[in-house]
Amino acid sequence: MKLYPLFADLAGRRVLVVGGGAVAERKAAALLEAGAAVTVGALSATGTLQAWADAGRLELRLGGFQQAWLDECWLVVAATGEPLLNRRIATLAERRRLFVNVVDDAQLCSFHVPAVIDRDPVTIAISSGGTAPVLARLLREGLESLLDPALGPLAALAARLRESIRARLPDLGARRRFYEQLFAGPVLQLLRRAQPAEAEAEAERALAGAATRSSGSVVLVGAGPGDPGLLTLRGLRALQEADVILYDRLAGAEVLALARRDAERIEVGKEAGNHHVTQERIHALLLEHAQAGRRVVRLKGGDPFVFGRGGEELEHLRAHGIPYEVVPGITAAVACAAYAGVPLTHRDHAQSVRLLTAHCRGSNDSLDWPALARERQTLAVYMGVSELGTVQAQLLAHGRAPSTPFALVENGSRPQQRVVTGTLARLHELAVAHAVRAPALLILGEVAALASSLAWFGAQPIGECSEIDAPSMADPALARRA
């Protein structure tokens, strides 16, 4: 059951509670607290319900349920304890397009009453869709201890200052930044100490200072290889605070979905043979939005400083006096190897790792191929799908053994991940045979053979892989899989 969260303003609106027992009393109490005009209908009522009726707090109708009780109601609560009567009430309410809550029968409910955390005017509601109310209550109890009692007075202060804030900070981004500072700064501490006058004065001082500041900033965020679960907490916070997000093609939709909903999103992705947004244009966009006072997130696949041109972008920002920071991401070599079950280093097989890109022929010409061809090291080759033939030829020509294992990891860490294994002698042949496409990372070295025995994510590796003397493993479950 998928529910649409909704906070209803019931002040002065008629709500019918059918039933006169303890449960109906609890429901009526919550509705009265919300300002609803409550009518309770039942054969008999608790002493408290009768007292509330005598005091004029609610209307009490004693007798059997009458369909006319539904007239002019906005909501209905069926709490009779009689399943057949509750079902009849739900059916009649449904015909009148009235929302109804049937106590202890989630299937008959068109709305559910959540567990509530009250920090007036802040309200937090937790619902299990009627399936596990005790769990919702336990969650509420856990959250109660985490939420500052001063949150209510803080929200009330923000409401009093709202018009002044809007007038002095007309830019939406500037207002948002001010609110974030207001809610996390000394104002909350003063309210916590029961010093509301001092808190309001401090908020006014902060507002005066915010009105004179308009500079924006840029955060370079590494999105990781694709799995949104690998985004760092600091990266998530930056996405939640961003006014504008410039994102690469490899920053997947799942990661973008974690950003603030109203942030402006601008795709600036580049792929082989299709650079529809140049690096110069990206620099210009960063500058344009930051100088307009916005908080910009430059979202990059992997890590911004590993073949991500992050350094070039920071140089440009520094040259124009734009404040910036960097949130590292999990680079493809680390993530793809881990998700393919390949340890990049292993005391029996590889004592070093080299990260390199085969993005273009020019970069291939400048690589130290004799050093790269040495044994007992792992090569992680980025953006090299179109150059696998050249990589294979150069390594073989400079002495790397044809039997050296490799693992090609396509769409690493994503649900559609594929791993193709084999030996250097057949690298290009197997890549073509299995139609490997970017994004794909090449891992080459003795450790790559472990992909066939240590793979744990997605489909099992395909292709072939030479045997190596794999390290002994105490756990037989880690033995080579068929």
FIZA-264201 format. One record per residue (C-alpha): residue in one letter; residue number from 1; x, z, y. Coordinates in steps of 0.05 Angstrom, whole numbers. Each point is the difference from the previous one (the first is absolute). Layout:
<votis>
(voti A NUM (X Z Y)) ...
</votis>
This chain:
<votis>
(voti M 1 (0 0 0)) (voti K 2 (29 -21 67)) (voti L 3 (-26 39 59)) (voti Y 4 (3 -18 73)) (voti P 5 (24 62 39)) (voti L 6 (-50 17 55)) (voti F 7 (-8 58 48)) (voti A 8 (-73 5 21)) (voti D 9 (-24 28 66)) (voti L 10 (-62 39 -21)) (voti A 11 (-11 39 64)) (voti G 12 (-75 3 12)) (voti R 13 (-15 -47 -58)) (voti R 14 (-50 19 -54)) (voti V 15 (29 16 -69)) (voti L 16 (-43 21 -59)) (voti V 17 (25 49 -52)) (voti V 18 (-46 4 -61)) (voti G 19 (11 66 -36)) (voti G 20 (-1 73 19)) (voti G 21 (55 32 -42)) (voti A 22 (72 19 13)) (voti V 23 (26 -72 -3)) (voti A 24 (-53 -23 50)) (voti E 25 (20 58 44)) (voti R 26 (73 -22 0)) (voti K 27 (-20 -72 16)) (voti A 28 (-45 22 57)) (voti A 29 (54 45 29)) (voti A 30 (49 -58 5)) (voti L 31 (-52 -45 31)) (voti L 32 (-19 52 51)) (voti E 33 (73 9 18)) (voti A 34 (3 -75 13)) (voti G 35 (-60 6 48)) (voti A 36 (-51 -35 -45)) (voti A 37 (-75 14 6)) (voti V 38 (-10 26 -70)) (voti T 39 (-64 1 -39)) (voti V 40 (0 38 -66)) (voti G 41 (-56 -14 -50)) (voti A 42 (-10 42 -62)) (voti L 43 (-49 41 -41)) (voti S 44 (38 62 20)) (voti A 45 (62 16 42)) (voti T 46 (56 50 3)) (voti G 47 (-4 57 49)) (voti T 48 (54 -32 43)) (voti L 49 (-39 -66 5)) (voti Q 50 (-63 39 18)) (voti A 51 (39 39 53)) (voti W 52 (28 -65 30)) (voti A 53 (-71 -28 2)) (voti D 54 (-27 63 33)) (voti A 55 (56 -5 53)) (voti G 56 (-18 -73 14)) (voti R 57 (65 -27 -26)) (voti L 58 (-34 -46 -51)) (voti E 59 (-69 -21 -23)) (voti L 60 (-22 27 -67)) (voti R 61 (-56 -35 -39)) (voti L 62 (-23 40 -61)) (voti G 63 (-34 -38 -55)) (voti G 64 (10 -57 -48)) (voti F 65 (40 -61 23)) (voti Q 66 (-40 -48 43)) (voti Q 67 (22 -72 13)) (voti A 68 (-19 9 73)) (voti W 69 (58 49 7)) (voti L 70 (45 -61 2)) (voti D 71 (-31 -26 64)) (voti E 72 (47 -3 60)) (voti C 73 (60 24 -42)) (voti W 74 (70 -27 5)) (voti L 75 (28 33 -62)) (voti V 76 (-28 34 -62)) (voti V 77 (30 53 -45)) (voti A 78 (-33 12 -67)) (voti A 79 (19 69 -26)) (voti T 80 (-61 20 -41)) (voti G 81 (35 12 -66)) (voti E 82 (-53 -44 -34)) (voti P 83 (31 -67 -23)) (voti L 84 (-66 -39 -2)) (voti L 85 (-20 23 70)) (voti N 86 (69 -14 27)) (voti R 87 (-3 -70 -29)) (voti R 88 (-68 -12 32)) (voti I 89 (25 24 68)) (voti A 90 (61 -46 -6)) (voti T 91 (-44 -60 -18)) (voti L 92 (-47 12 58)) (voti A 93 (58 9 49)) (voti E 94 (32 -64 -25)) (voti R 95 (-64 -39 13)) (voti R 96 (0 26 72)) (voti R 97 (74 -17 8)) (voti L 98 (17 73 9)) (voti F 99 (67 27 -23)) (voti V 100 (-10 53 -54)) (voti N 101 (44 52 -33)) (voti V 102 (-24 26 -67)) (voti V 103 (37 64 -18)) (voti D 104 (39 -6 -65)) (voti D 105 (-21 -72 -13)) (voti A 106 (51 -48 29)) (voti Q 107 (-36 -62 -28)) (voti L 108 (-61 14 43)) (voti C 109 (38 13 64)) (voti S 110 (8 -51 56)) (voti F 111 (44 49 37)) (voti H 112 (44 58 -22)) (voti V 113 (14 65 36)) (voti P 114 (76 9 4)) (voti A 115 (43 61 -1)) (voti V 116 (15 13 74)) (voti I 117 (59 27 39)) (voti D 118 (-25 21 68)) (voti R 119 (47 1 60)) (voti D 120 (-54 -13 51)) (voti P 121 (-1 -54 28)) (voti V 122 (45 -25 -56)) (voti T 123 (-36 -6 -67)) (voti I 124 (33 -21 -65)) (voti A 125 (-45 -19 -58)) (voti I 126 (20 -8 -73)) (voti S 127 (-45 -34 -50)) (voti S 128 (5 -15 -74)) (voti G 129 (-63 -43 2)) (voti G 130 (-38 57 -32)) (voti T 131 (41 -5 -64)) (voti A 132 (46 61 9)) (voti P 133 (-24 47 55)) (voti V 134 (45 56 -24)) (voti L 135 (61 -45 8)) (voti A 136 (-22 -17 71)) (voti R 137 (-6 74 15)) (voti L 138 (69 14 -28)) (voti L 139 (29 -56 42)) (voti R 140 (-34 29 61)) (voti E 141 (30 69 -15)) (voti G 142 (69 -31 -5)) (voti L 143 (-7 -38 65)) (voti E 144 (-29 60 37)) (voti S 145 (67 35 -7)) (voti L 146 (38 -60 28)) (voti L 147 (-43 -13 62)) (voti D 148 (16 40 63)) (voti P 149 (-60 40 26)) (voti A 150 (20 -23 70)) (voti L 151 (-18 -72 -17)) (voti G 152 (-71 10 24)) (voti P 153 (19 26 70)) (voti L 154 (52 -56 4)) (voti A 155 (-52 -53 -14)) (voti A 156 (-46 32 52)) (voti L 157 (56 -1 51)) (voti A 158 (13 -74 -14)) (voti A 159 (-74 -14 10)) (voti R 160 (1 34 68)) (voti L 161 (60 -41 21)) (voti R 162 (-24 -65 -29)) (voti E 163 (-24 -34 63)) (voti S 164 (62 21 38)) (voti I 165 (44 -26 -56)) (voti R 166 (-36 -67 0)) (voti A 167 (6 -7 75)) (voti R 168 (74 18 4)) (voti L 169 (21 -37 -64)) (voti P 170 (-40 -65 -2)) (voti D 171 (45 -30 -54)) (voti L 172 (-26 16 -69)) (voti G 173 (69 8 -30)) (voti A 174 (22 48 55)) (voti R 175 (-63 41 -11)) (voti R 176 (12 3 -74)) (voti R 177 (71 24 10)) (voti F 178 (-22 53 49)) (voti Y 179 (-52 26 -49)) (voti E 180 (51 4 -56)) (voti Q 181 (46 41 45)) (voti L 182 (-58 43 24)) (voti F 183 (-23 17 -70)) (voti A 184 (70 17 -27)) (voti G 185 (33 33 60)) (voti P 186 (-1 67 37)) (voti V 187 (-74 -6 18)) (voti L 188 (-18 16 -72)) (voti Q 189 (47 60 0)) (voti L 190 (-32 28 63)) (voti L 191 (-70 -7 -30)) (voti R 192 (25 34 -63)) (voti R 193 (20 59 44)) (voti A 194 (-71 1 31)) (voti Q 195 (26 -23 68)) (voti P 196 (-49 -57 17)) (voti A 197 (14 -1 75)) (voti E 198 (75 -7 -11)) (voti A 199 (-14 -54 -53)) (voti E 200 (-42 -41 48)) (voti A 201 (53 5 55)) (voti E 202 (53 -23 -48)) (voti A 203 (-44 -59 -21)) (voti E 204 (-9 -20 73)) (voti R 205 (76 2 10)) (voti A 206 (11 -43 -61)) (voti L 207 (-52 -50 24)) (voti A 208 (34 -5 68)) (voti G 209 (66 -15 -34)) (voti A 210 (-30 -50 -48)) (voti A 211 (-30 -40 57)) (voti T 212 (69 -14 27)) (voti R 213 (29 -25 -66)) (voti S 214 (-15 -69 -26)) (voti S 215 (60 -20 -42)) (voti G 216 (-12 -24 -71)) (voti S 217 (45 4 -60)) (voti V 218 (16 -35 -66)) (voti V 219 (6 28 -70)) (voti L 220 (33 -43 -53)) (voti V 221 (-34 20 -65)) (voti G 222 (22 -19 -70)) (voti A 223 (-62 -15 -40)) (voti G 224 (36 1 -67)) (voti P 225 (-8 -55 -52)) (voti G 226 (-76 -3 -4)) (voti D 227 (-27 62 -35)) (voti P 228 (-34 39 56)) (voti G 229 (17 65 -36)) (voti L 230 (73 -13 17)) (voti L 231 (-12 2 76)) (voti T 232 (33 63 29)) (voti L 233 (-41 54 33)) (voti R 234 (36 -14 66)) (voti G 235 (-18 -74 -8)) (voti L 236 (-73 18 -12)) (voti R 237 (-1 44 62)) (voti A 238 (29 -57 42)) (voti L 239 (-54 -48 -25)) (voti Q 240 (-53 51 17)) (voti E 241 (27 7 71)) (voti A 242 (12 -74 14)) (voti D 243 (-37 -40 53)) (voti V 244 (30 -66 -24)) (voti I 245 (30 -19 -68)) (voti L 246 (45 -60 -9)) (voti Y 247 (5 -10 -75)) (voti D 248 (38 -44 -48)) (voti R 249 (-29 -41 -57)) (voti L 250 (29 49 -50)) (voti A 251 (-35 60 31)) (voti G 252 (-61 -3 -45)) (voti A 253 (-73 8 18)) (voti E 254 (-1 67 -37)) (voti V 255 (52 28 48)) (voti L 256 (-35 -29 61)) (voti A 257 (-64 33 -23)) (voti L 258 (33 67 12)) (voti A 259 (8 -14 75)) (voti R 260 (-48 23 54)) (voti R 261 (-62 -44 -3)) (voti D 262 (0 -21 73)) (voti A 263 (74 -17 4)) (voti E 264 (13 -73 19)) (voti R 265 (33 -37 -59)) (voti I 266 (46 -59 12)) (voti E 267 (30 -38 -59)) (voti V 268 (71 -22 14)) (voti G 269 (20 -15 -71)) (voti K 270 (53 -50 -19)) (voti E 271 (9 -34 -67)) (voti A 272 (47 -53 -25)) (voti G 273 (-15 -66 34)) (voti N 274 (-57 29 42)) (voti H 275 (26 40 60)) (voti H 276 (-64 -5 40)) (voti V 277 (23 59 42)) (voti T 278 (73 -2 23)) (voti Q 279 (43 61 8)) (voti E 280 (2 -14 75)) (voti R 281 (-76 2 2)) (voti I 282 (0 66 -37)) (voti H 283 (49 28 51)) (voti A 284 (-46 -24 56)) (voti L 285 (-62 32 -32)) (voti L 286 (36 67 -9)) (voti L 287 (20 -1 72)) (voti E 288 (-68 -22 26)) (voti H 289 (-40 55 -34)) (voti A 290 (50 56 11)) (voti Q 291 (6 -16 74)) (voti A 292 (-76 3 4)) (voti G 293 (5 73 -21)) (voti R 294 (-21 -9 -73)) (voti R 295 (28 32 -62)) (voti V 296 (24 -57 -43)) (voti V 297 (15 3 -74)) (voti R 298 (45 -56 -27)) (voti L 299 (-20 2 -74)) (voti K 300 (51 -31 -46)) (voti G 301 (0 -9 -75)) (voti G 302 (52 43 -35)) (voti D 303 (49 33 49)) (voti P 304 (9 -25 72)) (voti F 305 (76 4 -6)) (voti V 306 (9 -36 -66)) (voti F 307 (-4 -75 14)) (voti G 308 (-58 15 47)) (voti R 309 (31 -17 68)) (voti G 310 (-16 70 23)) (voti G 311 (67 5 35)) (voti E 312 (-14 -63 41)) (voti E 313 (-67 27 22)) (voti L 314 (29 67 21)) (voti E 315 (54 -35 40)) (voti H 316 (-54 -39 37)) (voti L 317 (-41 63 13)) (voti R 318 (61 39 24)) (voti A 319 (20 -57 47)) (voti H 320 (-68 7 33)) (voti G 321 (-3 76 2)) (voti I 322 (-56 7 -51)) (voti P 323 (-1 67 -39)) (voti Y 324 (2 -10 -75)) (voti E 325 (9 34 -66)) (voti V 326 (8 -22 -72)) (voti V 327 (-38 23 -62)) (voti P 328 (39 -21 -62)) (voti G 329 (-36 -33 -58)) (voti I 330 (15 -6 -74)) (voti T 331 (39 -64 -5)) (voti A 332 (-17 -52 -53)) (voti A 333 (63 11 -40)) (voti V 334 (-16 73 -12)) (voti A 335 (-75 -9 -10)) (voti C 336 (0 -63 -42)) (voti A 337 (55 27 -45)) (voti A 338 (-37 65 -10)) (voti Y 339 (-67 -34 -15)) (voti A 340 (35 -46 -49)) (voti G 341 (34 58 -36)) (voti V 342 (70 -22 22)) (voti P 343 (48 54 24)) (voti L 344 (44 -32 53)) (voti T 345 (58 43 -21)) (voti H 346 (17 28 -68)) (voti R 347 (63 37 -19)) (voti D 348 (9 -44 -62)) (voti H 349 (-14 -67 34)) (voti A 350 (3 -2 76)) (voti Q 351 (36 44 50)) (voti S 352 (-21 -38 63)) (voti V 353 (-57 -41 29)) (voti R 354 (6 -59 48)) (voti L 355 (-59 -23 42)) (voti L 356 (4 -72 23)) (voti T 357 (-45 -56 23)) (voti A 358 (1 -72 -23)) (voti H 359 (-50 -20 53)) (voti C 360 (37 -64 21)) (voti R 361 (59 -42 -19)) (voti G 362 (39 24 59)) (voti S 363 (-2 71 -24)) (voti N 364 (21 -22 -70)) (voti D 365 (63 -32 28)) (voti S 366 (21 65 34)) (voti L 367 (-9 45 -61)) (voti D 368 (60 29 -36)) (voti W 369 (-15 -31 -68)) (voti P 370 (63 24 -36)) (voti A 371 (-19 72 18)) (voti L 372 (-72 -11 -19)) (voti A 373 (20 -28 -68)) (voti R 374 (35 64 -22)) (voti E 375 (-29 39 -57)) (voti R 376 (-29 71 -1)) (voti Q 377 (-39 -9 64)) (voti T 378 (-73 -18 15)) (voti L 379 (-19 -56 47)) (voti A 380 (-67 4 35)) (voti V 381 (-15 -68 31)) (voti Y 382 (-54 -4 53)) (voti M 383 (-38 -63 20)) (voti G 384 (37 -41 -51)) (voti V 385 (-54 -37 -41)) (voti S 386 (17 -68 30)) (voti E 387 (75 12 -9)) (voti L 388 (2 26 -72)) (voti G 389 (36 -62 -24)) (voti T 390 (55 9 52)) (voti V 391 (6 75 -15)) (voti Q 392 (6 -15 -74)) (voti A 393 (52 -55 9)) (voti Q 394 (43 41 48)) (voti L 395 (1 62 -44)) (voti L 396 (17 -40 -62)) (voti A 397 (54 -38 37)) (voti H 398 (32 64 23)) (voti G 399 (2 33 -68)) (voti R 400 (-65 39 -10)) (voti A 401 (-17 -2 -75)) (voti P 402 (-56 -48 -19)) (voti S 403 (-29 56 -43)) (voti T 404 (-11 46 61)) (voti P 405 (-72 23 -1)) (voti F 406 (-47 -11 58)) (voti A 407 (-71 22 20)) (voti L 408 (-41 -39 49)) (voti V 409 (-53 45 30)) (voti E 410 (-58 -38 33)) (voti N 411 (-49 38 44)) (voti G 412 (36 65 -16)) (voti S 413 (-43 63 1)) (voti R 414 (-64 -39 9)) (voti P 415 (-55 -6 -53)) (voti Q 416 (21 -73 -13)) (voti Q 417 (73 18 -13)) (voti R 418 (37 -46 -49)) (voti V 419 (69 11 -29)) (voti V 420 (39 -58 -30)) (voti T 421 (62 19 -39)) (voti G 422 (57 -41 -28)) (voti T 423 (74 -13 6)) (voti L 424 (40 -31 57)) (voti A 425 (11 -63 -41)) (voti R 426 (-75 -15 3)) (voti L 427 (-19 31 66)) (voti H 428 (-23 -62 36)) (voti E 429 (-31 -30 -62)) (voti L 430 (-43 61 -15)) (voti A 431 (-21 8 73)) (voti V 432 (-26 -71 0)) (voti A 433 (-32 6 -68)) (voti H 434 (-39 62 22)) (voti A 435 (-15 -27 70)) (voti V 436 (29 60 36)) (voti R 437 (-22 2 73)) (voti A 438 (18 41 60)) (voti P 439 (-1 57 13)) (voti A 440 (48 13 -58)) (voti L 441 (64 40 -6)) (voti L 442 (57 -18 -47)) (voti I 443 (34 59 -35)) (voti L 444 (63 -23 -36)) (voti G 445 (47 43 -41)) (voti E 446 (4 37 -65)) (voti V 447 (-54 49 21)) (voti A 448 (-51 -56 5)) (voti A 449 (-5 -1 -76)) (voti L 450 (-33 68 3)) (voti A 451 (-63 -32 29)) (voti S 452 (-23 -18 -70)) (voti S 453 (3 73 -24)) (voti L 454 (-14 41 62)) (voti A 455 (-56 -42 32)) (voti W 456 (-59 43 18)) (voti F 457 (-40 -35 54)) (voti G 458 (-45 -61 -8)) (voti A 459 (10 -53 -54)) (voti Q 460 (59 2 -46)) (voti P 461 (61 -43 19)) (voti I 462 (-1 -72 -23)) (voti G 463 (57 -47 -17)) (voti E 464 (61 24 -36)) (voti C 465 (53 53 11)) (voti S 466 (67 11 -33)) (voti E 467 (12 65 -36)) (voti I 468 (49 51 30)) (voti D 469 (22 67 -25)) (voti A 470 (-56 38 31)) (voti P 471 (11 74 12)) (voti S 472 (-25 48 -53)) (voti M 473 (-67 30 15)) (voti A 474 (-25 66 -27)) (voti D 475 (-72 -21 7)) (voti P 476 (-19 -50 -55)) (voti A 477 (-57 -24 44)) (voti L 478 (52 -34 43)) (voti A 479 (25 -42 -58)) (voti R 480 (-3 -75 8)) (voti R 481 (-72 -25 -1)) (voti A 482 (-19 -59 -43)) 
</votis>
